[in-house]
Amino acid sequence: MTIPTHLTASQLDGSAAAESAPRALLCSGCNATIGTVSASLPDIAVKCSQCSRAVTCASWCTTGDGHPNEHIDADRVCWGPDSLIPLTLEPPYYPQAMPAVEVSAHRQWGGRDSVYLAPPNGDVDMTAGEARQLAAVLLQVADIVDAG
């Protein structure tokens, strides 16, 4: 069994025990013992394989399996299929690399569904309504440019 090294001290039995003494690592969902650790760990919730599998993905998630191999909730992120829009006016960062905007559906664990926009110089996360507003503005501006 592989035990992640990024688990919390608050999830361990015997918090008053010496730092080097092995302690039980407990699931934040069902409190079952996952394994033992002897090092101080950051405060991050960890789930056993049973609790991890009890989770469902968004209908559009490309993984679609509940992310059972992710032991930390923050790592359970749903991504939809990527759409890439090449940006021919942007200079490439390195030879033979066309800059592009990536757009996909996105859901942080425990969060709401969103539209993820990743332009070359930074990421943007927005609601579906905000994405529609952006799309409308982009279409208006494109019409203005085409009208010359």
DSSP file (Angstrom, degrees, kcal/mol; ACC not computed):
  #  RESIDUE AA STRUCTURE BP1 BP2  ACC     N-H-->O    O-->H-N    N-H-->O    O-->H-N    TCO  KAPPA ALPHA  PHI   PSI    X-CA   Y-CA   Z-CA
    1    1 A M              0   0    0      0, 0.0     2,-0.5     0, 0.0     0, 0.0   0.000 360.0 360.0 360.0 131.3    0.0    0.0    0.0
    2    2 A T        -     0   0    0     33,-0.0     0, 0.0     0, 0.0     0, 0.0  -0.794 360.0-156.2 -90.5 129.1    1.3    3.4   -0.9
    3    3 A I        -     0   0    0     -2,-0.5     4,-0.1    33,-0.1    32,-0.0  -0.927  18.1-125.3-107.9 121.0    0.8    6.1    1.7
    4    4 A P        -     0   0    0      0, 0.0     3,-0.3     0, 0.0    42,-0.0  -0.306   8.6-144.7 -60.1 146.2    0.8    9.7    0.6
    5    5 A T  S    S+     0   0    0      1,-0.2     2,-0.1    32,-0.0    -2,-0.0   0.361  86.1  77.3 -93.4   4.8    3.3   11.9    2.4
    6    6 A H        +     0   0    0     35,-0.1     2,-0.2     2,-0.0    -1,-0.2  -0.313  67.5 124.0-110.4  47.6    1.0   14.9    2.3
    7    7 A L        -     0   0    0     -3,-0.3     2,-0.2    -2,-0.1    38,-0.1  -0.634  59.6 -97.8-108.9 166.9   -1.4   14.0    5.1
    8    8 A T    >   -     0   0    0     36,-0.8     3,-0.8    -2,-0.2    35,-0.2  -0.514   5.5-140.7 -93.4 149.3   -2.4   15.9    8.3
    9    9 A A  G >  S+     0   0    0     32,-1.3     3,-1.5     1,-0.2    -1,-0.1   0.809 105.1  63.6 -68.0 -30.1   -1.1   15.6   11.8
   10   10 A S  G 3  S+     0   0    0      1,-0.3    -1,-0.2    31,-0.2     5,-0.1   0.651  96.7  58.9 -70.1 -13.7   -4.7   16.2   12.9
   11   11 A Q  G <  S+     0   0    0     -3,-0.8    15,-2.1    33,-0.1     2,-0.4   0.333  90.8  92.8 -93.7   7.1   -5.7   12.9   11.2
   12   12 A L  B <  S-A   25   0A   0     -3,-1.5     3,-0.3    13,-0.2    13,-0.2  -0.809  76.7-121.0-106.0 140.7   -3.2   10.9   13.3
   13   13 A D  S    S+     0   0    0     11,-1.2     4,-0.1    -2,-0.4    11,-0.1  -0.439  93.1  28.9 -69.6 151.4   -3.9    9.1   16.5
   14   14 A G    >   +     0   0    0     -2,-0.1     3,-2.2     1,-0.1    -1,-0.2   0.953  63.4 178.6  68.3  53.1   -1.9   10.1   19.5
   15   15 A S  T 3  S+     0   0    0     -3,-0.3    -1,-0.1     1,-0.3    -2,-0.1   0.729  80.9  57.3 -62.1 -20.3   -1.2   13.8   18.6
   16   16 A A  T 3  S+     0   0    0      2,-0.0    -1,-0.3     3,-0.0     3,-0.1   0.540  86.4 107.9 -85.3  -6.3    0.7   14.2   21.9
   17   17 A A  S <  S-     0   0    0     -3,-2.2     6,-0.0     1,-0.1    -3,-0.0  -0.210  86.8 -79.8 -67.1 162.0    3.0   11.3   20.9
   18   18 A A    >   -     0   0    0      1,-0.1     3,-1.4     4,-0.1    -1,-0.1  -0.279  40.9-115.0 -61.5 147.9    6.6   12.1   20.0
   19   19 A E  T 3  S+     0   0    0      1,-0.3    -1,-0.1    -3,-0.1    -2,-0.1   0.827 114.8  48.3 -54.7 -35.6    7.1   13.3   16.4
   20   20 A S  T 3  S+     0   0    0      2,-0.1    -1,-0.3    19,-0.1    19,-0.1   0.590  86.4 103.7 -87.0  -9.3    9.1   10.2   15.4
   21   21 A A  S <  S-     0   0    0     -3,-1.4    16,-0.1     1,-0.1    -4,-0.1  -0.563  81.3-111.2 -74.4 131.3    6.6    7.7   16.9
   22   22 A P        -     0   0    0      0, 0.0     2,-0.3     0, 0.0    16,-0.2  -0.354  40.6-172.4 -61.6 139.9    4.5    6.0   14.2
   23   23 A R  E     - B   0  37A   0     14,-2.9    14,-2.3    16,-0.1     2,-0.3  -0.931  28.6 -96.7-133.3 156.9    0.9    7.0   14.3
   24   24 A A  E     - B   0  36A   0     -2,-0.3   -11,-1.2    12,-0.2     2,-0.6  -0.537  29.6-139.3 -75.4 135.3   -2.3    5.8   12.5
   25   25 A L  E     -AB  12  35A   0     10,-3.8     9,-3.8    -2,-0.3    10,-1.0  -0.865  24.9-154.3 -94.0 122.6   -3.3    7.8    9.5
   26   26 A L  E     - B   0  33A   0    -15,-2.1    20,-0.3    -2,-0.6     7,-0.2  -0.775  16.1-114.8-107.6 143.9   -7.1    8.2    9.5
   27   27 A C     >  -     0   0    0      5,-2.6     4,-1.2    -2,-0.3    20,-0.2  -0.522  17.3-142.5 -69.0 135.1   -9.6    8.7    6.7
   28   28 A S  T  4 S+     0   0    0     18,-3.7    19,-0.2    -2,-0.2    -1,-0.1   0.630  97.6  47.1 -75.2 -12.4  -11.3   12.1    7.0
   29   29 A G  T  4 S+     0   0    0     17,-0.3    -1,-0.1     3,-0.1    18,-0.1   0.916 132.7   5.9 -91.6 -55.7  -14.6   10.5    5.8
   30   30 A C  T  4 S-     0   0    0      2,-0.1    -2,-0.1     0, 0.0    17,-0.1   0.453  89.7-122.8-113.1  -3.8  -15.1    7.3    7.7
   31   31 A N     <  +     0   0    0     -4,-1.2    -3,-0.1     1,-0.2     2,-0.1   0.622  58.1 151.8  70.3  14.8  -12.2    7.5   10.3
   32   32 A A        -     0   0    0     -6,-0.1    -5,-2.6     1,-0.1     2,-0.5  -0.430  55.1-101.4 -72.6 151.8  -10.8    4.1    9.1
   33   33 A T  E     +B   26   0A   0     -7,-0.2    -7,-0.2     1,-0.2    -1,-0.1  -0.636  37.3 179.4 -76.6 124.9   -7.0    3.6    9.5
   34   34 A I  E     -     0   0A   0     -9,-3.8     2,-0.3    -2,-0.5    -1,-0.2   0.805  58.5 -62.0 -93.0 -37.0   -5.3    4.1    6.1
   35   35 A G  E     -B   25   0A   0    -10,-1.0   -10,-3.8   -32,-0.0     2,-0.3  -0.932  58.6 -75.5 178.5-161.3   -1.8    3.4    7.3
   36   36 A T  E     -B   24   0A   0     -2,-0.3     2,-0.3   -12,-0.3   -12,-0.2  -0.952  34.5-178.8-127.1 149.1    0.9    4.8    9.6
   37   37 A V  E     -B   23   0A   0    -14,-2.3   -14,-2.9    -2,-0.3     4,-0.1  -0.958  18.2-166.3-139.7 158.1    3.2    7.8    9.4
   38   38 A S        +     0   0    0     -2,-0.3     2,-0.3   -16,-0.2    -1,-0.1   0.347  63.9  84.0-125.8   3.5    5.9    9.2   11.7
   39   39 A A  S    S-     0   0    0    -16,-0.1     2,-0.2   -19,-0.1   -16,-0.1  -0.743  84.4-101.6-108.0 156.3    6.4   12.7   10.2
   40   40 A S        -     0   0    0     -2,-0.3    -2,-0.1   -31,-0.0   -32,-0.1  -0.566  45.2-162.6 -71.3 136.8    4.6   15.9   10.9
   41   41 A L        -     0   0    0     -2,-0.2   -32,-1.3   -35,-0.1   -31,-0.2  -0.883  19.7-101.5-126.3 154.3    2.1   16.6    8.0
   42   42 A P        -     0   0    0      0, 0.0     2,-1.6     0, 0.0   -32,-0.1  -0.226  47.8 -93.4 -68.3 164.7    0.2   19.7    6.7
   43   43 A D  S    S+     0   0    0    -35,-0.2     2,-0.4   -34,-0.1   -36,-0.1  -0.599  72.8 136.2 -85.0  83.0   -3.5   20.1    7.5
   44   44 A I        -     0   0    0     -2,-1.6   -36,-0.8   -38,-0.0     2,-0.1  -0.998  55.0-116.6-131.9 131.2   -5.1   18.5    4.4
   45   45 A A        -     0   0    0     -2,-0.4    28,-0.5   -38,-0.1     2,-0.4  -0.412  31.6-168.3 -68.2 140.5   -8.0   16.1    4.4
   46   46 A V  B     -C   72   0B   0    -20,-0.3   -18,-3.7    26,-0.1     2,-0.3  -0.983   3.7-156.1-131.9 142.1   -7.3   12.5    3.1
   47   47 A K        -     0   0    0     24,-1.2   -20,-0.1    -2,-0.4     2,-0.0  -0.895  18.0-118.5-120.2 150.0   -9.8    9.8    2.3
   48   48 A C     >  -     0   0    0     -2,-0.3     4,-2.4     1,-0.1     5,-0.2  -0.236  41.4 -97.4 -72.6 171.2   -9.5    6.0    2.1
   49   49 A S  H  > S+     0   0    0      1,-0.2     4,-1.7     2,-0.2     5,-0.1   0.843 123.6  53.8 -64.0 -32.8  -10.1    4.2   -1.2
   50   50 A Q  H  > S+     0   0    0      2,-0.2     4,-0.6     1,-0.2    -1,-0.2   0.943 112.4  42.1 -66.7 -47.2  -13.7    3.4   -0.2
   51   51 A C  H >4 S+     0   0    0      1,-0.2     3,-0.7     2,-0.2    -2,-0.2   0.855 112.4  56.0 -68.1 -34.0  -14.6    7.0    0.6
   52   52 A S  H >< S+     0   0    0     -4,-2.4     3,-1.0     1,-0.2    -1,-0.2   0.872 105.7  50.7 -64.9 -36.9  -12.7    8.2   -2.5
   53   53 A R  H 3< S+     0   0    0     -4,-1.7    -1,-0.2     1,-0.2    -2,-0.2   0.617  93.5  74.7 -77.8 -11.7  -14.8    6.0   -4.8
   54   54 A A  T << S+     0   0    0     -3,-0.7     2,-0.3    -4,-0.6    -1,-0.2   0.472  80.3  94.7 -78.7   0.3  -18.1    7.2   -3.4
   55   55 A V    <   -     0   0    0     -3,-1.0     2,-0.3    11,-0.2    -3,-0.0  -0.654  63.7-146.5 -97.3 147.1  -17.7   10.5   -5.3
   56   56 A T        -     0   0    0     -2,-0.3     2,-0.2    10,-0.1     9,-0.1  -0.830   8.6-134.4-113.5 154.1  -19.1   11.3   -8.7
   57   57 A C        -     0   0    0     -2,-0.3     2,-0.1     7,-0.2    20,-0.0  -0.483  35.3 -86.0 -94.0 167.5  -17.8   13.4  -11.5
   58   58 A A    >   -     0   0    0     -2,-0.2     3,-1.7     1,-0.1    -1,-0.1  -0.413  44.2-111.3 -65.2 152.0  -19.6   16.0  -13.7
   59   59 A S  T 3  S+     0   0    0      1,-0.3    -1,-0.1    -2,-0.1    -2,-0.0   0.781 118.7  47.2 -59.9 -26.7  -21.3   14.4  -16.6
   60   60 A W  T 3  S+     0   0    0     20,-0.0    -1,-0.3    18,-0.0    45,-0.1   0.398  80.0 129.2 -95.9   2.0  -18.8   16.0  -19.0
   61   61 A C    <   -     0   0    0     -3,-1.7    19,-0.2     1,-0.2    -4,-0.1  -0.366  53.8-146.8 -62.7 129.3  -15.7   15.1  -17.0
   62   62 A T  S    S+     0   0    0     17,-2.9    -1,-0.2     1,-0.2    18,-0.1   0.741 100.5  46.0 -71.7 -21.6  -13.2   13.4  -19.3
   63   63 A T  S    S+     0   0    0     16,-0.3    -1,-0.2     1,-0.0    15,-0.1   0.935  78.6 175.7 -80.8 -54.6  -12.0   11.2  -16.5
   64   64 A G        +     0   0    0     -6,-0.1    -7,-0.2     1,-0.1    -2,-0.1   0.536  47.3  98.6  68.5   9.5  -15.5   10.3  -15.4
   65   65 A D  S    S-     0   0    0     -9,-0.1    -1,-0.1     0, 0.0   -10,-0.1   0.312  99.7-102.7-112.4   9.7  -14.5    7.8  -12.7
   66   66 A G        -     0   0    0      1,-0.2   -11,-0.2    -8,-0.1     4,-0.1   0.499  56.4 -93.0  82.4   2.5  -14.7    9.9   -9.5
   67   67 A H    >   +     0   0    0      1,-0.1     3,-1.7     2,-0.1    -1,-0.2   0.935  58.5 176.9  56.5  54.5  -10.9   10.3   -9.4
   68   68 A P  T 3  S+     0   0    0      0, 0.0   -15,-0.1     0, 0.0   -16,-0.1   0.707  72.5  59.2 -65.6 -20.4  -10.3    7.3   -7.1
   69   69 A N  T 3  S+     0   0    0    -17,-0.1     2,-0.6   -16,-0.0    -2,-0.1   0.505  85.1  90.7 -87.3  -2.7   -6.5    7.6   -7.2
   70   70 A E    <   -     0   0    0     -3,-1.7   -23,-0.1     1,-0.1     6,-0.1  -0.842  52.5-176.0 -94.3 119.0   -6.6   11.2   -5.8
   71   71 A H        +     0   0    0     -2,-0.6   -24,-1.2   -25,-0.1     2,-0.5   0.575  66.7  67.4 -91.9 -10.6   -6.3   11.1   -2.0
   72   72 A I  B >  S-C   46   0B   0    -26,-0.2     3,-1.9     1,-0.1     4,-0.4  -0.947  77.0-139.5-113.9 129.1   -6.7   14.8   -1.5
   73   73 A D  G >  S+     0   0    0    -28,-0.5     3,-1.9    -2,-0.5    36,-0.2   0.858 101.2  62.5 -54.0 -39.5  -10.1   16.5   -2.4
   74   74 A A  G 3  S+     0   0    0      1,-0.3    -1,-0.3    34,-0.1    35,-0.2   0.728  99.5  56.3 -61.6 -21.4   -8.4   19.5   -4.0
   75   75 A D  G <  S+     0   0    0     -3,-1.9     2,-1.6     1,-0.1    -1,-0.3   0.559  82.4  92.1 -86.3  -8.6   -6.8   17.2   -6.6
   76   76 A R    <   +     0   0    0     -3,-1.9     2,-0.5    -4,-0.4    -1,-0.1  -0.623  56.7 157.6 -88.5  82.0  -10.2   15.9   -7.7
   77   77 A V        -     0   0    0     -2,-1.6     2,-0.5    31,-0.1    31,-0.2  -0.909  34.5-141.6-112.0 130.6  -10.9   18.3  -10.5
   78   78 A C  E     -D  107   0C   0     29,-2.3    29,-2.0    -2,-0.5     2,-0.4  -0.787  19.7-173.9 -91.5 131.6  -13.2   17.6  -13.4
   79   79 A W  E     -D  106   0C   0     -2,-0.5   -17,-2.9    27,-0.2   -16,-0.3  -0.979  11.5-147.4-123.3 138.2  -12.2   18.9  -16.8
   80   80 A G        -     0   0    0     25,-2.5   -19,-0.1    -2,-0.4    27,-0.0  -0.336  48.7 -60.8 -87.9 178.9  -14.3   18.8  -20.0
   81   81 A P        -     0   0    0      0, 0.0    24,-0.4     0, 0.0     2,-0.2  -0.338  61.5-114.2 -60.2 142.3  -12.8   18.3  -23.5
   82   82 A D        -     0   0    0     22,-0.1     2,-0.5    -3,-0.1    22,-0.2  -0.546  23.1-163.4 -79.5 142.1  -10.4   21.0  -24.5
   83   83 A S  E     -E  103   0C   0     20,-1.9    20,-2.6    -2,-0.2     2,-0.5  -0.998  10.8-161.1-120.4 124.9  -11.1   23.4  -27.3
   84   84 A L  E     -E  102   0C   0     -2,-0.5    18,-0.2    18,-0.2    -2,-0.0  -0.911   7.3-165.2-110.6 131.0   -8.0   25.3  -28.6
   85   85 A I  E     -E  101   0C   0     16,-2.7    16,-2.3    -2,-0.5    -2,-0.0  -0.938  22.2-133.7-113.8 108.2   -8.3   28.5  -30.5
   86   86 A P  E     -E  100   0C   0      0, 0.0     2,-0.7     0, 0.0    14,-0.3  -0.333   9.2-147.9 -61.5 139.2   -5.0   29.4  -32.3
   87   87 A L    >   -     0   0    0     12,-3.4     3,-1.1     1,-0.1    -2,-0.0  -0.845  16.8-179.3-110.9  93.0   -4.0   33.0  -31.9
   88   88 A T  T 3  S+     0   0    0     -2,-0.7    -1,-0.1     1,-0.2    12,-0.0   0.664  78.2  55.6 -72.1 -16.7   -2.1   33.8  -35.1
   89   89 A L  T 3  S+     0   0    0      2,-0.1    -1,-0.2    10,-0.0    -2,-0.0   0.613  88.6  91.3 -89.5 -12.7   -1.3   37.4  -34.0
   90   90 A E  S <  S-     0   0    0     -3,-1.1    -3,-0.1     9,-0.1     3,-0.1  -0.637  84.0-117.1 -81.4 136.6    0.4   36.4  -30.8
   91   91 A P        -     0   0    0      0, 0.0    -2,-0.1     0, 0.0     2,-0.1  -0.507  35.8-107.8 -69.9 141.3    4.2   35.9  -31.0
   92   92 A P        -     0   0    0      0, 0.0     6,-0.1     0, 0.0     4,-0.0  -0.378  12.7-138.1 -69.0 147.9    5.2   32.3  -30.2
   93   93 A Y  S    S+     0   0    0      4,-0.3     5,-0.1     1,-0.2     3,-0.0   0.821  89.3   2.6 -74.0 -31.8    6.9   31.6  -26.9
   94   94 A Y  S >  S-     0   0    0      3,-0.3     3,-1.2    -3,-0.0    -1,-0.2  -0.972 103.0 -68.7-149.4 158.2    9.3   29.2  -28.7
   95   95 A P  T 3  S+     0   0    0      0, 0.0     3,-0.1     0, 0.0    -2,-0.0  -0.099 115.5  11.7 -53.2 142.8    9.8   28.2  -32.3
   96   96 A Q  T 3  S+     0   0    0      1,-0.2     2,-0.5    -4,-0.0     0, 0.0   0.724  96.1 118.6  63.0  27.8    7.1   26.1  -33.9
   97   97 A A    <   -     0   0    0     -3,-1.2    -4,-0.3     2,-0.0    -3,-0.3  -0.940  52.8-152.5-123.7 108.2    4.6   26.7  -31.0
   98   98 A M        -     0   0    0     -2,-0.5   -10,-0.1    -6,-0.1     2,-0.0  -0.679  20.3-125.8 -80.1 120.8    1.4   28.4  -32.0
   99   99 A P        +     0   0    0      0, 0.0   -12,-3.4     0, 0.0     2,-0.3  -0.376  39.0 175.8 -63.0 145.6   -0.1   30.4  -29.1
  100  100 A A  E     -E   86   0C   0    -14,-0.3     2,-0.5    18,-0.1   -16,-0.0  -0.979  33.8-120.9-149.4 158.3   -3.7   29.4  -28.4
  101  101 A V  E     -E   85   0C   0    -16,-2.3   -16,-2.7    -2,-0.3     2,-0.5  -0.906  28.1-149.4 -99.3 130.0   -6.6   30.1  -26.0
  102  102 A E  E     -EF  84 118C   0     16,-1.8    16,-3.0    -2,-0.5     2,-0.4  -0.862  14.8-175.5-100.1 133.9   -7.8   26.9  -24.3
  103  103 A V  E     +EF  83 117C   0    -20,-2.6   -20,-1.9    -2,-0.5     2,-0.3  -0.998  16.7 143.4-129.1 131.3  -11.5   26.7  -23.3
  104  104 A S  E     - F   0 116C   0     12,-2.0    12,-3.5    -2,-0.4     2,-0.2  -0.988  51.2 -92.6-157.5 163.1  -13.1   23.9  -21.4
  105  105 A A  E     - F   0 115C   0    -24,-0.4   -25,-2.5    -2,-0.3     2,-0.3  -0.542  47.9-172.9 -75.4 149.0  -15.6   23.0  -18.8
  106  106 A H  E     -DF  79 114C   0      8,-2.3     8,-2.6   -27,-0.2     2,-0.3  -1.000  20.1-177.5-149.4 140.9  -14.2   22.9  -15.3
  107  107 A R  E     -DF  78 113C   0    -29,-2.0   -29,-2.3    -2,-0.3     6,-0.2  -0.888  16.4-149.4-143.8 113.9  -15.3   22.0  -11.7
  108  108 A Q    >   -     0   0    0      4,-0.5     3,-2.6    -2,-0.3     2,-0.1  -0.498  49.1 -82.9 -69.6 149.5  -13.1   22.4   -8.7
  109  109 A W  T 3  S+     0   0    0      1,-0.3    -1,-0.1   -35,-0.2     3,-0.1  -0.370 118.0   4.5 -59.3 124.4  -13.9   19.7   -6.1
  110  110 A G  T 3  S+     0   0    0      1,-0.3    -1,-0.3    -2,-0.1     2,-0.1   0.430 115.2 106.9  80.4  -1.2  -16.9   20.9   -4.1
  111  111 A G  S <  S-     0   0    0     -3,-2.6    -1,-0.3     1,-0.1     2,-0.2  -0.347  74.2 -91.0-100.8-177.7  -17.2   23.9   -6.4
  112  112 A R        -     0   0    0     -2,-0.1    -4,-0.5     1,-0.1    -1,-0.1  -0.542  47.3 -90.5 -92.0 161.6  -19.6   24.9   -9.1
  113  113 A D  E     +F  107   0C   0     -2,-0.2     2,-0.3    -6,-0.2    15,-0.3  -0.417  54.2 173.2 -67.9 144.3  -19.3   24.2  -12.7
  114  114 A S  E     -F  106   0C   0     -8,-2.6    -8,-2.3    13,-0.1     2,-0.6  -0.926  37.3-107.7-146.4 169.3  -17.5   26.9  -14.7
  115  115 A V  E     -FG 105 126C   0     11,-3.5    11,-2.6    -2,-0.3     2,-0.5  -0.923  34.4-149.1-101.9 123.3  -16.1   27.8  -18.0
  116  116 A Y  E     -FG 104 125C   0    -12,-3.5   -12,-2.0    -2,-0.6     2,-0.5  -0.830  13.7-173.4 -99.3 126.4  -12.3   27.7  -17.9
  117  117 A L  E     -FG 103 124C   0      7,-3.7     7,-3.5    -2,-0.5   -14,-0.2  -0.982   3.6-174.7-121.7 121.5  -10.5   30.1  -20.2
  118  118 A A  E     -F  102   0C   0    -16,-3.0   -16,-1.8    -2,-0.5     5,-0.2  -0.790   5.3-175.8-120.1  87.4   -6.7   29.9  -20.5
  119  119 A P    >   -     0   0    0      0, 0.0     3,-1.7     0, 0.0   -18,-0.1  -0.344  45.2 -96.9 -72.6 166.5   -5.2   32.7  -22.6
  120  120 A P  T 3  S+     0   0    0      0, 0.0     3,-0.1     0, 0.0   -19,-0.1   0.781 121.0  43.0 -57.4 -29.8   -1.4   32.5  -23.3
  121  121 A N  T 3  S-     0   0    0      1,-0.2     2,-0.2     0, 0.0    -3,-0.0   0.202 125.9 -17.3-106.9  18.6   -0.6   35.0  -20.5
  122  122 A G    <   -     0   0    0     -3,-1.7     2,-0.3     2,-0.0    -1,-0.2  -0.773  66.2 -94.8 157.5 159.7   -2.9   33.8  -17.7
  123  123 A D        -     0   0    0     -2,-0.2     2,-0.4    -5,-0.2    -5,-0.2  -0.659  25.8-166.9 -98.7 152.1   -5.9   31.8  -16.7
  124  124 A V  E     -G  117   0C   0     -7,-3.5    -7,-3.7    -2,-0.3     2,-0.4  -0.997   3.1-165.2-137.4 132.1   -9.5   32.9  -16.3
  125  125 A D  E     +G  116   0C   0     -2,-0.4     2,-0.3    -9,-0.2    -9,-0.2  -0.973  21.6 166.8-115.9 132.4  -12.4   31.0  -14.7
  126  126 A M  E     -G  115   0C   0    -11,-2.6   -11,-3.5    -2,-0.4    -2,-0.0  -0.949  36.1-101.2-144.4 161.4  -15.9   32.2  -15.3
  127  127 A T     >  -     0   0    0     -2,-0.3     4,-2.3   -13,-0.2     5,-0.2  -0.298  41.8-106.2 -73.5 166.9  -19.6   31.3  -14.9
  128  128 A A  H  > S+     0   0    0    -15,-0.3     4,-2.2     1,-0.2     5,-0.2   0.889 122.9  52.9 -62.2 -38.2  -21.5   30.1  -17.9
  129  129 A G  H  > S+     0   0    0      2,-0.2     4,-2.1     1,-0.2    -1,-0.2   0.905 108.7  48.4 -63.1 -42.4  -23.3   33.5  -17.9
  130  130 A E  H  > S+     0   0    0      2,-0.2     4,-2.7     1,-0.2    -1,-0.2   0.885 109.8  53.0 -64.6 -38.3  -20.1   35.4  -17.9
  131  131 A A  H  X S+     0   0    0     -4,-2.3     4,-2.7     2,-0.2    -2,-0.2   0.894 108.5  49.8 -64.2 -39.5  -18.8   33.1  -20.8
  132  132 A R  H  X S+     0   0    0     -4,-2.2     4,-2.5     2,-0.2    -2,-0.2   0.900 110.8  50.0 -64.7 -40.1  -21.9   34.0  -22.8
  133  133 A Q  H  X S+     0   0    0     -4,-2.1     4,-2.4     2,-0.2    -2,-0.2   0.934 111.9  47.6 -62.1 -45.7  -21.3   37.7  -22.1
  134  134 A L  H  X S+     0   0    0     -4,-2.7     4,-2.9     1,-0.2    -2,-0.2   0.918 111.4  51.1 -60.8 -44.0  -17.7   37.3  -23.3
  135  135 A A  H  X S+     0   0    0     -4,-2.7     4,-2.5     1,-0.2    -1,-0.2   0.912 110.1  49.4 -60.7 -42.5  -18.8   35.4  -26.4
  136  136 A A  H  X S+     0   0    0     -4,-2.5     4,-2.3     2,-0.2    -1,-0.2   0.918 112.7  46.7 -63.6 -43.1  -21.4   38.1  -27.2
  137  137 A V  H  X S+     0   0    0     -4,-2.4     4,-2.7     2,-0.2     5,-0.2   0.912 111.5  51.5 -65.6 -42.1  -18.8   40.9  -26.8
  138  138 A L  H  X S+     0   0    0     -4,-2.9     4,-2.5     1,-0.2    -2,-0.2   0.912 110.9  48.4 -61.1 -41.8  -16.2   38.9  -28.9
  139  139 A L  H  X S+     0   0    0     -4,-2.5     4,-2.2     2,-0.2    -1,-0.2   0.898 111.7  49.5 -64.9 -40.3  -18.8   38.5  -31.7
  140  140 A Q  H  X S+     0   0    0     -4,-2.3     4,-2.1     2,-0.2    -2,-0.2   0.938 113.3  45.8 -62.7 -46.6  -19.7   42.2  -31.6
  141  141 A V  H  X S+     0   0    0     -4,-2.7     4,-2.5     1,-0.2    -2,-0.2   0.897 110.9  53.1 -65.8 -39.7  -16.0   43.2  -31.7
  142  142 A A  H  X S+     0   0    0     -4,-2.5     4,-2.7    -5,-0.2    -1,-0.2   0.894 108.3  51.0 -62.0 -39.1  -15.4   40.7  -34.5
  143  143 A D  H  X S+     0   0    0     -4,-2.2     4,-2.1     2,-0.2    -2,-0.2   0.898 109.9  50.0 -63.1 -41.2  -18.3   42.3  -36.5
  144  144 A I  H  X S+     0   0    0     -4,-2.1     4,-0.9     2,-0.2    -2,-0.2   0.914 112.3  47.1 -62.5 -44.0  -16.8   45.7  -36.0
  145  145 A V  H >< S+     0   0    0     -4,-2.5     3,-0.7     1,-0.2    -2,-0.2   0.927 112.6  49.0 -65.0 -44.5  -13.4   44.6  -37.2
  146  146 A D  H 3< S+     0   0    0     -4,-2.7    -1,-0.2     1,-0.2    -2,-0.2   0.851 106.1  57.0 -64.1 -33.7  -14.9   42.8  -40.2
  147  147 A A  H 3<        0   0    0     -4,-2.1    -1,-0.2    -5,-0.2    -2,-0.2   0.721 360.0 360.0 -70.9 -20.1  -16.9   45.9  -41.1
  148  148 A G    <<        0   0    0     -4,-0.9    -3,-0.1    -3,-0.7    -1,-0.1   0.456 360.0 360.0  63.7 360.0  -13.6   47.8  -41.3
